[in-house]
Each structure stands twice: as structure tokens, then as C-alpha cells.
Amino acid sequence: MTLPVDVLRSAGLKPGDIVRIDALGPGEVALIRVPDVLATFAGSLRGVYPPGYLDDLRREWG
């Protein structure tokens, strides 16, 4: 399926966005952007480990 660029832009969709496609009826579909769960929670655990702890742990691996 090819979608016009101006339609994607007006919908706020960008290359790489993950979308869900729902059938609305005969000949009709809806594209719904799926939230990026990783991006939503990335960095949310700041301050859990003391400074340098994770770097020390990574050094032990290799």
C-alpha cells in the first residue's frame, strides 16, 4: 500500500513509525501509531545505581 506523503505528514506520521491497521468497514482502514514502549521508559531509572556501578559491571563482562 502506498500512502501520499502529505497525508502522512498531516497525520503526524514519520518514516519508521510503527502503526496498527484496523479495518473500519468495506474499503476503509485506519492507521493508528503504536506507542514506542522502549522510548517511553528509556532513562526512567536514573539514580537507581550509584555513579560508575554499571560501568564497573560491564568491565567485569569482558
Secondary structure, 3 states (H helix, E strand, C coil): CCCCHHHHHHCCCCCCCCEEEEEEECCEEEEEECCCHHHHHCCCCCCCCCCCHHHHHHHHHC
